[in-house]
């Protein structure tokens, strides 16, 4: 039992190892910001399946770059953007989108496995593409990640208001002149870029834990369009930076730590949401006049309608 604990949590050389993962900690903070913000729209637009589909093509691109001896981050970006363009251009309706993703996923995964089978280098490089690597972020990769993250943030600043409106109520947004059909493929490309830069840290198989779980947790405790992305960003950053710090010195990849922290946060938020829901229903049952159209019950709704 002691040996198992020592493998999972080993802090004997913590100080020396901390210096080796400085780039990974910086990358983790950047990914927490990107994952939290992009993940908010992933949940609002019901796109977790698209995240998984894009990650498979991103994995294929990264595997191909590894086989050819070129920049893995660049290969991941190419695969993600190609997948995002295909999903965005062909999958306007949810039903069409899901069928396209279902076709792309096995193709991307099979192509990635083929490239890894042909690769004769270190086995750790193969494994890292699937589950992430703690010390795999060098200065060049950090530059790629930072530059891509800057592009994503600029795109989100430009698209944030119309994208939020289109995500919450696409029919009303379209009636108000918001280009709903054009926003869908644009956001899919932004999502593809976010998936690509996440692969190097958390791996292709577990990218959902960064782009879906924190946002899903945040939306369990708040419906505010301001608080939800802030909480999502906080949860994503705590998960990935905390997972990196816990993984130092252990023989276990970083991804189990990140996924465990992220899932624990989600469980706590789900419990908080459930308690709030029960207390809300309890207050409604204690005020039977609300169901009879009492003026006191209708006043808040009237004020909101007046503001609209």
Buried (B, 14 or more C-beta within 10 A) or exposed (E): EEEEEBEEBBEEEEEEBBEEBEBBBBBBBBBBBBBBBBBBBBBBBEBBBBBBBBBBBBBBBBBBBBBEEEBBBBBBBBBBBBBBBBBBEBBEEEEEBBEBBEEBBEBBBEBBBBBBEEBEEEEEBBBBBBBBBBBBBEEEBBEBBEEBBEEBBEBBEEBBEBBBBBBEBBEEBBEEEBEBEEBBBBBBBBBBBBBBBBBBBBBBBBBBBBBBBBBBBBBBBBEEBEEBBBBBBBBBBBBBBBBBBBBBBBEBBBBBBBBBBBBEBBEBBBEBBEEEEEEEEEEEEEEEEBEEEEEEBEEEEEEEEEEE
